[in-house]
Amino acid sequence: MAARPRHQQDLFEIQETPPSIPISAQAQMLVLLETLLTEAISSARTEAQDGLEEVDHDEDHA
C-alpha cells in the first residue's frame, strides 16, 4: 500500500521556485528544444501517413 502524506498541503503555502536557467544556456536550450519538437512532429506525421498507406493498400480482389 502506498504511503500517504502525513498532512495536507496548504493551498496558500508559497512553494519554492526552481532556479532559473542561466541566460547563457537559454539560447542553446531553445535551439535544442525546437529541434526536438520538429523531429517529434515530423515523426508523428510520417507514422500517420504510413498508417494511411496501409489502409489504402488493401484492395478488394473479388
mmCIF file as Biopython writes it, N, C-alpha, C and O atoms, coordinates in Angstrom:
data_model
#
loop_
_atom_site.group_PDB
_atom_site.id
_atom_site.type_symbol
_atom_site.label_atom_id
_atom_site.label_alt_id
_atom_site.label_comp_id
_atom_site.label_asym_id
_atom_site.label_entity_id
_atom_site.label_seq_id
_atom_site.pdbx_PDB_ins_code
_atom_site.Cartn_x
_atom_site.Cartn_y
_atom_site.Cartn_z
_atom_site.occupancy
_atom_site.B_iso_or_equiv
_atom_site.auth_seq_id
_atom_site.auth_asym_id
_atom_site.pdbx_PDB_model_num
ATOM 1   N N  . MET A ? 1  ? 0.845   -1.166  0.000   1.0 0.0 1  A 1 
ATOM 2   C CA . MET A ? 1  ? 0.000   0.000   0.000   1.0 0.0 1  A 1 
ATOM 3   C C  . MET A ? 1  ? 0.895   1.234   0.000   1.0 0.0 1  A 1 
ATOM 4   O O  . MET A ? 1  ? 1.903   1.277   0.706   1.0 0.0 1  A 1 
ATOM 5   N N  . ALA A ? 2  ? 0.529   2.227   -0.785  1.0 0.0 2  A 1 
ATOM 6   C CA . ALA A ? 2  ? 1.339   3.438   -0.903  1.0 0.0 2  A 1 
ATOM 7   C C  . ALA A ? 2  ? 1.246   4.267   0.370   1.0 0.0 2  A 1 
ATOM 8   O O  . ALA A ? 2  ? 0.195   4.349   1.006   1.0 0.0 2  A 1 
ATOM 9   N N  . ALA A ? 3  ? 2.359   4.871   0.720   1.0 0.0 3  A 1 
ATOM 10  C CA . ALA A ? 3  ? 2.380   5.726   1.913   1.0 0.0 3  A 1 
ATOM 11  C C  . ALA A ? 3  ? 1.629   7.023   1.619   1.0 0.0 3  A 1 
ATOM 12  O O  . ALA A ? 3  ? 1.769   7.602   0.541   1.0 0.0 3  A 1 
ATOM 13  N N  . ARG A ? 4  ? 0.850   7.462   2.568   1.0 0.0 4  A 1 
ATOM 14  C CA . ARG A ? 4  ? 0.098   8.703   2.403   1.0 0.0 4  A 1 
ATOM 15  C C  . ARG A ? 4  ? 0.845   9.831   3.103   1.0 0.0 4  A 1 
ATOM 16  O O  . ARG A ? 4  ? 1.513   9.610   4.113   1.0 0.0 4  A 1 
ATOM 17  N N  . PRO A ? 5  ? 0.728   11.035  2.566   1.0 0.0 5  A 1 
ATOM 18  C CA . PRO A ? 5  ? 1.370   12.155  3.245   1.0 0.0 5  A 1 
ATOM 19  C C  . PRO A ? 5  ? 0.730   12.382  4.616   1.0 0.0 5  A 1 
ATOM 20  O O  . PRO A ? 5  ? -0.467  12.164  4.802   1.0 0.0 5  A 1 
ATOM 21  N N  . ARG A ? 6  ? 1.543   12.817  5.558   1.0 0.0 6  A 1 
ATOM 22  C CA . ARG A ? 6  ? 1.057   12.983  6.931   1.0 0.0 6  A 1 
ATOM 23  C C  . ARG A ? 6  ? 0.205   14.229  7.098   1.0 0.0 6  A 1 
ATOM 24  O O  . ARG A ? 6  ? -0.562  14.325  8.056   1.0 0.0 6  A 1 
ATOM 25  N N  . HIS A ? 7  ? 0.322   15.172  6.198   1.0 0.0 7  A 1 
ATOM 26  C CA . HIS A ? 7  ? -0.507  16.368  6.301   1.0 0.0 7  A 1 
ATOM 27  C C  . HIS A ? 7  ? -0.881  16.851  4.909   1.0 0.0 7  A 1 
ATOM 28  O O  . HIS A ? 7  ? -0.162  16.617  3.938   1.0 0.0 7  A 1 
ATOM 29  N N  . GLN A ? 8  ? -2.004  17.520  4.833   1.0 0.0 8  A 1 
ATOM 30  C CA . GLN A ? 8  ? -2.465  18.044  3.560   1.0 0.0 8  A 1 
ATOM 31  C C  . GLN A ? 8  ? -1.705  19.323  3.254   1.0 0.0 8  A 1 
ATOM 32  O O  . GLN A ? 8  ? -1.463  20.138  4.145   1.0 0.0 8  A 1 
ATOM 33  N N  . GLN A ? 9  ? -1.329  19.497  1.998   1.0 0.0 9  A 1 
ATOM 34  C CA . GLN A ? 9  ? -0.579  20.679  1.601   1.0 0.0 9  A 1 
ATOM 35  C C  . GLN A ? 9  ? -1.452  21.915  1.754   1.0 0.0 9  A 1 
ATOM 36  O O  . GLN A ? 9  ? -2.626  21.911  1.383   1.0 0.0 9  A 1 
ATOM 37  N N  . ASP A ? 10 ? -0.875  22.956  2.297   1.0 0.0 10 A 1 
ATOM 38  C CA . ASP A ? 10 ? -1.571  24.223  2.456   1.0 0.0 10 A 1 
ATOM 39  C C  . ASP A ? 10 ? -1.643  24.897  1.093   1.0 0.0 10 A 1 
ATOM 40  O O  . ASP A ? 10 ? -0.612  25.155  0.471   1.0 0.0 10 A 1 
ATOM 41  N N  . LEU A ? 11 ? -2.856  25.184  0.625   1.0 0.0 11 A 1 
ATOM 42  C CA . LEU A ? 11 ? -3.015  25.783  -0.693  1.0 0.0 11 A 1 
ATOM 43  C C  . LEU A ? 11 ? -2.449  27.192  -0.759  1.0 0.0 11 A 1 
ATOM 44  O O  . LEU A ? 11 ? -2.163  27.690  -1.848  1.0 0.0 11 A 1 
ATOM 45  N N  . PHE A ? 12 ? -2.283  27.842  0.386   1.0 0.0 12 A 1 
ATOM 46  C CA . PHE A ? 12 ? -1.762  29.198  0.413   1.0 0.0 12 A 1 
ATOM 47  C C  . PHE A ? 12 ? -0.273  29.241  0.736   1.0 0.0 12 A 1 
ATOM 48  O O  . PHE A ? 12 ? 0.324   30.315  0.820   1.0 0.0 12 A 1 
ATOM 49  N N  . GLU A ? 13 ? 0.314   28.075  0.913   1.0 0.0 13 A 1 
ATOM 50  C CA . GLU A ? 13 ? 1.732   27.985  1.208   1.0 0.0 13 A 1 
ATOM 51  C C  . GLU A ? 13 ? 2.537   28.341  -0.040  1.0 0.0 13 A 1 
ATOM 52  O O  . GLU A ? 13 ? 2.266   27.821  -1.123  1.0 0.0 13 A 1 
ATOM 53  N N  . ILE A ? 14 ? 3.502   29.205  0.103   1.0 0.0 14 A 1 
ATOM 54  C CA . ILE A ? 14 ? 4.326   29.607  -1.028  1.0 0.0 14 A 1 
ATOM 55  C C  . ILE A ? 14 ? 5.367   28.523  -1.270  1.0 0.0 14 A 1 
ATOM 56  O O  . ILE A ? 14 ? 6.153   28.179  -0.387  1.0 0.0 14 A 1 
ATOM 57  N N  . GLN A ? 15 ? 5.351   27.998  -2.486  1.0 0.0 15 A 1 
ATOM 58  C CA . GLN A ? 15 ? 6.292   26.942  -2.821  1.0 0.0 15 A 1 
ATOM 59  C C  . GLN A ? 15 ? 7.562   27.562  -3.389  1.0 0.0 15 A 1 
ATOM 60  O O  . GLN A ? 15 ? 7.520   28.605  -4.041  1.0 0.0 15 A 1 
ATOM 61  N N  . GLU A ? 16 ? 8.669   26.921  -3.139  1.0 0.0 16 A 1 
ATOM 62  C CA . GLU A ? 16 ? 9.940   27.405  -3.643  1.0 0.0 16 A 1 
ATOM 63  C C  . GLU A ? 16 ? 9.953   27.291  -5.165  1.0 0.0 16 A 1 
ATOM 64  O O  . GLU A ? 16 ? 9.525   26.282  -5.726  1.0 0.0 16 A 1 
ATOM 65  N N  . THR A ? 17 ? 10.443  28.319  -5.813  1.0 0.0 17 A 1 
ATOM 66  C CA . THR A ? 17 ? 10.559  28.278  -7.264  1.0 0.0 17 A 1 
ATOM 67  C C  . THR A ? 17 ? 11.917  27.703  -7.625  1.0 0.0 17 A 1 
ATOM 68  O O  . THR A ? 17 ? 12.917  28.007  -6.975  1.0 0.0 17 A 1 
ATOM 69  N N  . PRO A ? 18 ? 11.956  26.877  -8.653  1.0 0.0 18 A 1 
ATOM 70  C CA . PRO A ? 18 ? 13.239  26.305  -9.060  1.0 0.0 18 A 1 
ATOM 71  C C  . PRO A ? 18 ? 14.144  27.416  -9.599  1.0 0.0 18 A 1 
ATOM 72  O O  . PRO A ? 18 ? 13.651  28.444  -10.062 1.0 0.0 18 A 1 
ATOM 73  N N  . PRO A ? 19 ? 15.433  27.219  -9.543  1.0 0.0 19 A 1 
ATOM 74  C CA . PRO A ? 19 ? 16.344  28.248  -10.064 1.0 0.0 19 A 1 
ATOM 75  C C  . PRO A ? 19 ? 16.127  28.432  -11.561 1.0 0.0 19 A 1 
ATOM 76  O O  . PRO A ? 19 ? 15.841  27.471  -12.276 1.0 0.0 19 A 1 
ATOM 77  N N  . SER A ? 20 ? 16.263  29.657  -12.027 1.0 0.0 20 A 1 
ATOM 78  C CA . SER A ? 20 ? 16.052  29.921  -13.446 1.0 0.0 20 A 1 
ATOM 79  C C  . SER A ? 20 ? 17.239  29.425  -14.266 1.0 0.0 20 A 1 
ATOM 80  O O  . SER A ? 20 ? 18.343  29.247  -13.752 1.0 0.0 20 A 1 
ATOM 81  N N  . ILE A ? 21 ? 16.985  29.211  -15.529 1.0 0.0 21 A 1 
ATOM 82  C CA . ILE A ? 21 ? 18.026  28.751  -16.445 1.0 0.0 21 A 1 
ATOM 83  C C  . ILE A ? 21 ? 18.935  29.938  -16.743 1.0 0.0 21 A 1 
ATOM 84  O O  . ILE A ? 21 ? 18.448  31.024  -17.058 1.0 0.0 21 A 1 
ATOM 85  N N  . PRO A ? 22 ? 20.236  29.749  -16.648 1.0 0.0 22 A 1 
ATOM 86  C CA . PRO A ? 22 ? 21.158  30.859  -16.945 1.0 0.0 22 A 1 
ATOM 87  C C  . PRO A ? 22 ? 20.944  31.389  -18.363 1.0 0.0 22 A 1 
ATOM 88  O O  . PRO A ? 22 ? 20.697  30.623  -19.295 1.0 0.0 22 A 1 
ATOM 89  N N  . ILE A ? 23 ? 21.040  32.694  -18.506 1.0 0.0 23 A 1 
ATOM 90  C CA . ILE A ? 23 ? 20.817  33.332  -19.804 1.0 0.0 23 A 1 
ATOM 91  C C  . ILE A ? 23 ? 21.753  32.759  -20.856 1.0 0.0 23 A 1 
ATOM 92  O O  . ILE A ? 23 ? 21.360  32.607  -22.013 1.0 0.0 23 A 1 
ATOM 93  N N  . SER A ? 24 ? 22.962  32.446  -20.481 1.0 0.0 24 A 1 
ATOM 94  C CA . SER A ? 24 ? 23.932  31.920  -21.449 1.0 0.0 24 A 1 
ATOM 95  C C  . SER A ? 24 ? 23.501  30.565  -22.013 1.0 0.0 24 A 1 
ATOM 96  O O  . SER A ? 24 ? 23.901  30.204  -23.120 1.0 0.0 24 A 1 
ATOM 97  N N  . ALA A ? 25 ? 22.703  29.823  -21.276 1.0 0.0 25 A 1 
ATOM 98  C CA . ALA A ? 25 ? 22.270  28.500  -21.734 1.0 0.0 25 A 1 
ATOM 99  C C  . ALA A ? 25 ? 20.894  28.528  -22.392 1.0 0.0 25 A 1 
ATOM 100 O O  . ALA A ? 25 ? 20.518  27.561  -23.056 1.0 0.0 25 A 1 
ATOM 101 N N  . GLN A ? 26 ? 20.139  29.603  -22.228 1.0 0.0 26 A 1 
ATOM 102 C CA . GLN A ? 26 ? 18.778  29.656  -22.750 1.0 0.0 26 A 1 
ATOM 103 C C  . GLN A ? 26 ? 18.723  29.532  -24.266 1.0 0.0 26 A 1 
ATOM 104 O O  . GLN A ? 26 ? 17.896  28.789  -24.794 1.0 0.0 26 A 1 
ATOM 105 N N  . ALA A ? 27 ? 19.589  30.247  -24.970 1.0 0.0 27 A 1 
ATOM 106 C CA . ALA A ? 27 ? 19.571  30.210  -26.440 1.0 0.0 27 A 1 
ATOM 107 C C  . ALA A ? 27 ? 19.878  28.807  -26.952 1.0 0.0 27 A 1 
ATOM 108 O O  . ALA A ? 27 ? 19.210  28.318  -27.863 1.0 0.0 27 A 1 
ATOM 109 N N  . GLN A ? 28 ? 20.880  28.161  -26.375 1.0 0.0 28 A 1 
ATOM 110 C CA . GLN A ? 28 ? 21.249  26.811  -26.805 1.0 0.0 28 A 1 
ATOM 111 C C  . GLN A ? 28 ? 20.112  25.835  -26.506 1.0 0.0 28 A 1 
ATOM 112 O O  . GLN A ? 28 ? 19.805  24.973  -27.329 1.0 0.0 28 A 1 
ATOM 113 N N  . MET A ? 29 ? 19.491  25.964  -25.343 1.0 0.0 29 A 1 
ATOM 114 C CA . MET A ? 29 ? 18.394  25.066  -24.985 1.0 0.0 29 A 1 
ATOM 115 C C  . MET A ? 29 ? 17.188  25.292  -25.888 1.0 0.0 29 A 1 
ATOM 116 O O  . MET A ? 29 ? 16.474  24.345  -26.217 1.0 0.0 29 A 1 
ATOM 117 N N  . LEU A ? 30 ? 16.956  26.537  -26.290 1.0 0.0 30 A 1 
ATOM 118 C CA . LEU A ? 30 ? 15.845  26.838  -27.183 1.0 0.0 30 A 1 
ATOM 119 C C  . LEU A ? 30 ? 16.037  26.163  -28.533 1.0 0.0 30 A 1 
ATOM 120 O O  . LEU A ? 30 ? 15.093  25.600  -29.088 1.0 0.0 30 A 1 
ATOM 121 N N  . VAL A ? 31 ? 17.248  26.216  -29.059 1.0 0.0 31 A 1 
ATOM 122 C CA . VAL A ? 31 ? 17.543  25.556  -30.342 1.0 0.0 31 A 1 
ATOM 123 C C  . VAL A ? 31 ? 17.335  24.049  -30.225 1.0 0.0 31 A 1 
ATOM 124 O O  . VAL A ? 31 ? 16.743  23.430  -31.109 1.0 0.0 31 A 1 
ATOM 125 N N  . LEU A ? 32 ? 17.821  23.463  -29.139 1.0 0.0 32 A 1 
ATOM 126 C CA . LEU A ? 32 ? 17.660  22.020  -28.944 1.0 0.0 32 A 1 
ATOM 127 C C  . LEU A ? 32 ? 16.190  21.640  -28.792 1.0 0.0 32 A 1 
ATOM 128 O O  . LEU A ? 32 ? 15.752  20.620  -29.323 1.0 0.0 32 A 1 
ATOM 129 N N  . LEU A ? 33 ? 15.436  22.455  -28.074 1.0 0.0 33 A 1 
ATOM 130 C CA . LEU A ? 33 ? 14.013  22.182  -27.893 1.0 0.0 33 A 1 
ATOM 131 C C  . LEU A ? 33 ? 13.256  22.283  -29.207 1.0 0.0 33 A 1 
ATOM 132 O O  . LEU A ? 33 ? 12.399  21.448  -29.497 1.0 0.0 33 A 1 
ATOM 133 N N  . GLU A ? 34 ? 13.565  23.297  -30.003 1.0 0.0 34 A 1 
ATOM 134 C CA . GLU A ? 34 ? 12.917  23.428  -31.315 1.0 0.0 34 A 1 
ATOM 135 C C  . GLU A ? 34 ? 13.223  22.221  -32.200 1.0 0.0 34 A 1 
ATOM 136 O O  . GLU A ? 34 ? 12.339  21.713  -32.888 1.0 0.0 34 A 1 
ATOM 137 N N  . THR A ? 35 ? 14.468  21.767  -32.182 1.0 0.0 35 A 1 
ATOM 138 C CA . THR A ? 35 ? 14.866  20.597  -32.975 1.0 0.0 35 A 1 
ATOM 139 C C  . THR A ? 35 ? 14.118  19.353  -32.513 1.0 0.0 35 A 1 
ATOM 140 O O  . THR A ? 35 ? 13.627  18.575  -33.331 1.0 0.0 35 A 1 
ATOM 141 N N  . LEU A ? 36 ? 14.036  19.171  -31.208 1.0 0.0 36 A 1 
ATOM 142 C CA . LEU A ? 36 ? 13.338  18.017  -30.655 1.0 0.0 36 A 1 
ATOM 143 C C  . LEU A ? 36 ? 11.862  18.024  -31.029 1.0 0.0 36 A 1 
ATOM 144 O O  . LEU A ? 36 ? 11.313  16.997  -31.427 1.0 0.0 36 A 1 
ATOM 145 N N  . LEU A ? 37 ? 11.220  19.182  -30.900 1.0 0.0 37 A 1 
ATOM 146 C CA . LEU A ? 37 ? 9.796   19.265  -31.241 1.0 0.0 37 A 1 
ATOM 147 C C  . LEU A ? 37 ? 9.561   19.066  -32.737 1.0 0.0 37 A 1 
ATOM 148 O O  . LEU A ? 37 ? 8.587   18.428  -33.136 1.0 0.0 37 A 1 
ATOM 149 N N  . THR A ? 38 ? 10.446  19.609  -33.554 1.0 0.0 38 A 1 
ATOM 150 C CA . THR A ? 38 ? 10.313  19.425  -35.007 1.0 0.0 38 A 1 
ATOM 151 C C  . THR A ? 38 ? 10.424  17.952  -35.375 1.0 0.0 38 A 1 
ATOM 152 O O  . THR A ? 38 ? 9.650   17.457  -36.194 1.0 0.0 38 A 1 
ATOM 153 N N  . GLU A ? 39 ? 11.381  17.250  -34.778 1.0 0.0 39 A 1 
ATOM 154 C CA . GLU A ? 39 ? 11.535  15.821  -35.047 1.0 0.0 39 A 1 
ATOM 155 C C  . GLU A ? 39 ? 10.326  15.031  -34.565 1.0 0.0 39 A 1 
ATOM 156 O O  . GLU A ? 39 ? 9.894   14.089  -35.229 1.0 0.0 39 A 1 
ATOM 157 N N  . ALA A ? 40 ? 9.780   15.409  -33.420 1.0 0.0 40 A 1 
ATOM 158 C CA . ALA A ? 40 ? 8.616   14.696  -32.891 1.0 0.0 40 A 1 
ATOM 159 C C  . ALA A ? 40 ? 7.409   14.879  -33.803 1.0 0.0 40 A 1 
ATOM 160 O O  . ALA A ? 40 ? 6.670   13.929  -34.063 1.0 0.0 40 A 1 
ATOM 161 N N  . ILE A ? 41 ? 7.213   16.103  -34.288 1.0 0.0 41 A 1 
ATOM 162 C CA . ILE A ? 41 ? 6.070   16.364  -35.168 1.0 0.0 41 A 1 
ATOM 163 C C  . ILE A ? 41 ? 6.240   15.633  -36.494 1.0 0.0 41 A 1 
ATOM 164 O O  . ILE A ? 41 ? 5.293   15.020  -36.988 1.0 0.0 41 A 1 
ATOM 165 N N  . SER A ? 42 ? 7.439   15.692  -37.074 1.0 0.0 42 A 1 
ATOM 166 C CA . SER A ? 42 ? 7.645   15.034  -38.367 1.0 0.0 42 A 1 
ATOM 167 C C  . SER A ? 42 ? 7.528   13.523  -38.227 1.0 0.0 42 A 1 
ATOM 168 O O  . SER A ? 42 ? 7.035   12.854  -39.135 1.0 0.0 42 A 1 
ATOM 169 N N  . SER A ? 43 ? 7.974   12.981  -37.102 1.0 0.0 43 A 1 
ATOM 170 C CA . SER A ? 43 ? 7.863   11.544  -36.864 1.0 0.0 43 A 1 
ATOM 171 C C  . SER A ? 43 ? 6.392   11.135  -36.761 1.0 0.0 43 A 1 
ATOM 172 O O  . SER A ? 43 ? 5.987   10.108  -37.304 1.0 0.0 43 A 1 
ATOM 173 N N  . ALA A ? 44 ? 5.607   11.943  -36.065 1.0 0.0 44 A 1 
ATOM 174 C CA . ALA A ? 44 ? 4.181   11.636  -35.922 1.0 0.0 44 A 1 
ATOM 175 C C  . ALA A ? 44 ? 3.480   11.712  -37.271 1.0 0.0 44 A 1 
ATOM 176 O O  . ALA A ? 44 ? 2.610   10.893  -37.564 1.0 0.0 44 A 1 
ATOM 177 N N  . ARG A ? 45 ? 3.851   12.687  -38.092 1.0 0.0 45 A 1 
ATOM 178 C CA . ARG A ? 45 ? 3.235   12.804  -39.422 1.0 0.0 45 A 1 
ATOM 179 C C  . ARG A ? 45 ? 3.605   11.604  -40.289 1.0 0.0 45 A 1 
ATOM 180 O O  . ARG A ? 45 ? 2.761   11.074  -41.012 1.0 0.0 45 A 1 
ATOM 181 N N  . THR A ? 46 ? 4.855   11.178  -40.219 1.0 0.0 46 A 1 
ATOM 182 C CA . THR A ? 46 ? 5.300   10.033  -41.008 1.0 0.0 46 A 1 
ATOM 183 C C  . THR A ? 46 ? 4.544   8.776   -40.598 1.0 0.0 46 A 1 
ATOM 184 O O  . THR A ? 46 ? 4.112   8.004   -41.454 1.0 0.0 46 A 1 
ATOM 185 N N  . GLU A ? 47 ? 4.384   8.568   -39.300 1.0 0.0 47 A 1 
ATOM 186 C CA . GLU A ? 47 ? 3.658   7.399   -38.821 1.0 0.0 47 A 1 
ATOM 187 C C  . GLU A ? 47 ? 2.193   7.457   -39.247 1.0 0.0 47 A 1 
ATOM 188 O O  . GLU A ? 47 ? 1.612   6.431   -39.601 1.0 0.0 47 A 1 
ATOM 189 N N  . ALA A ? 48 ? 1.596   8.638   -39.217 1.0 0.0 48 A 1 
ATOM 190 C CA . ALA A ? 48 ? 0.202   8.775   -39.628 1.0 0.0 48 A 1 
ATOM 191 C C  . ALA A ? 48 ? 0.062   8.479   -41.121 1.0 0.0 48 A 1 
ATOM 192 O O  . ALA A ? 48 ? -0.892  7.819   -41.534 1.0 0.0 48 A 1 
ATOM 193 N N  . GLN A ? 49 ? 1.008   8.964   -41.935 1.0 0.0 49 A 1 
ATOM 194 C CA . GLN A ? 49 ? 0.953   8.710   -43.365 1.0 0.0 49 A 1 
ATOM 195 C C  . GLN A ? 49 ? 1.173   7.231   -43.666 1.0 0.0 49 A 1 
ATOM 196 O O  . GLN A ? 49 ? 0.534   6.678   -44.561 1.0 0.0 49 A 1 
ATOM 197 N N  . ASP A ? 50 ? 2.070   6.591   -42.925 1.0 0.0 50 A 1 
ATOM 198 C CA . ASP A ? 50 ? 2.295   5.157   -43.111 1.0 0.0 50 A 1 
ATOM 199 C C  . ASP A ? 50 ? 1.019   4.383   -42.799 1.0 0.0 50 A 1 
ATOM 200 O O  . ASP A ? 50 ? 0.697   3.414   -43.487 1.0 0.0 50 A 1 
ATOM 201 N N  . GLY A ? 51 ? 0.302   4.797   -41.784 1.0 0.0 51 A 1 
ATOM 202 C CA . GLY A ? 51 ? -0.947  4.146   -41.425 1.0 0.0 51 A 1 
ATOM 203 C C  . GLY A ? 51 ? -1.990  4.300   -42.515 1.0 0.0 51 A 1 
ATOM 204 O O  . GLY A ? 51 ? -2.743  3.366   -42.794 1.0 0.0 51 A 1 
ATOM 205 N N  . LEU A ? 52 ? -2.039  5.468   -43.132 1.0 0.0 52 A 1 
ATOM 206 C CA . LEU A ? 52 ? -2.994  5.690   -44.220 1.0 0.0 52 A 1 
ATOM 207 C C  . LEU A ? 52 ? -2.626  4.866   -45.446 1.0 0.0 52 A 1 
ATOM 208 O O  . LEU A ? 52 ? -3.509  4.343   -46.127 1.0 0.0 52 A 1 
ATOM 209 N N  . GLU A ? 53 ? -1.347  4.743   -45.733 1.0 0.0 53 A 1 
ATOM 210 C CA . GLU A ? 53 ? -0.922  3.954   -46.890 1.0 0.0 53 A 1 
ATOM 211 C C  . GLU A ? 53 ? -1.283  2.488   -46.706 1.0 0.0 53 A 1 
ATOM 212 O O  . GLU A ? 53 ? -1.630  1.810   -47.673 1.0 0.0 53 A 1 
ATOM 213 N N  . GLU A ? 54 ? -1.205  1.995   -45.489 1.0 0.0 54 A 1 
ATOM 214 C CA . GLU A ? 54 ? -1.559  0.605   -45.228 1.0 0.0 54 A 1 
ATOM 215 C C  . GLU A ? 54 ? -3.046  0.391   -45.458 1.0 0.0 54 A 1 
ATOM 216 O O  . GLU A ? 54 ? -3.447  -0.651  -45.975 1.0 0.0 54 A 1 
ATOM 217 N N  . VAL A ? 55 ? -3.866  1.358   -45.082 1.0 0.0 55 A 1 
ATOM 218 C CA . VAL A ? 55 ? -5.312  1.252   -45.290 1.0 0.0 55 A 1 
ATOM 219 C C  . VAL A ? 55 ? -5.607  1.272   -46.784 1.0 0.0 55 A 1 
ATOM 220 O O  . VAL A ? 55 ? -6.434  0.491   -47.256 1.0 0.0 55 A 1 
ATOM 221 N N  . ASP A ? 56 ? -4.943  2.156   -47.542 1.0 0.0 56 A 1 
ATOM 222 C CA . ASP A ? 56 ? -5.170  2.250   -48.965 1.0 0.0 56 A 1 
ATOM 223 C C  . ASP A ? 56 ? -4.626  1.027   -49.706 1.0 0.0 56 A 1 
ATOM 224 O O  . ASP A ? 56 ? -5.089  0.722   -50.805 1.0 0.0 56 A 1 
ATOM 225 N N  . HIS A ? 57 ? -3.677  0.341   -49.138 1.0 0.0 57 A 1 
ATOM 226 C CA . HIS A ? 57 ? -3.039  -0.787  -49.796 1.0 0.0 57 A 1 
ATOM 227 C C  . HIS A ? 57 ? -3.978  -1.993  -49.901 1.0 0.0 57 A 1 
ATOM 228 O O  . HIS A ? 57 ? -3.852  -2.803  -50.819 1.0 0.0 57 A 1 
ATOM 229 N N  . ASP A ? 58 ? -4.916  -2.109  -48.961 1.0 0.0 58 A 1 
ATOM 230 C CA . ASP A ? 58 ? -5.843  -3.227  -49.003 1.0 0.0 58 A 1 
ATOM 231 C C  . ASP A ? 58 ? -6.850  -3.014  -50.132 1.0 0.0 58 A 1 
ATOM 232 O O  . ASP A ? 58 ? -7.619  -2.053  -50.118 1.0 0.0 58 A 1 
ATOM 233 N N  . GLU A ? 59 ? -6.836  -3.922  -51.112 1.0 0.0 59 A 1 
ATOM 234 C CA . GLU A ? 59 ? -7.751  -3.828  -52.234 1.0 0.0 59 A 1 
ATOM 235 C C  . GLU A ? 59 ? -8.689  -5.021  -52.227 1.0 0.0 59 A 1 
ATOM 236 O O  . GLU A ? 59 ? -8.347  -6.106  -51.756 1.0 0.0 59 A 1 
ATOM 237 N N  . ASP A ? 60 ? -9.864  -4.796  -52.753 1.0 0.0 60 A 1 
ATOM 238 C CA . ASP A ? 60 ? -10.837 -5.868  -52.844 1.0 0.0 60 A 1 
ATOM 239 C C  . ASP A ? 60 ? -10.581 -6.624  -54.143 1.0 0.0 60 A 1 
ATOM 240 O O  . ASP A ? 60 ? -10.756 -6.078  -55.233 1.0 0.0 60 A 1 
ATOM 241 N N  . HIS A ? 61 ? -10.169 -7.871  -54.021 1.0 0.0 61 A 1 
ATOM 242 C CA . HIS A ? 61 ? -9.842  -8.672  -55.198 1.0 0.0 61 A 1 
ATOM 243 C C  . HIS A ? 61 ? -10.987 -9.598  -55.601 1.0 0.0 61 A 1 
ATOM 244 O O  . HIS A ? 61 ? -10.753 -10.646 -56.202 1.0 0.0 61 A 1 
ATOM 245 N N  . ALA A ? 62 ? -12.208 -9.224  -55.278 1.0 0.0 62 A 1 
ATOM 246 C CA . ALA A ? 62 ? -13.355 -10.090 -55.555 1.0 0.0 62 A 1 
ATOM 247 C C  . ALA A ? 62 ? -13.730 -10.144 -56.999 1.0 0.0 62 A 1 
ATOM 248 O O  . ALA A ? 62 ? -14.679 -10.837 -57.365 1.0 0.0 62 A 1 
#
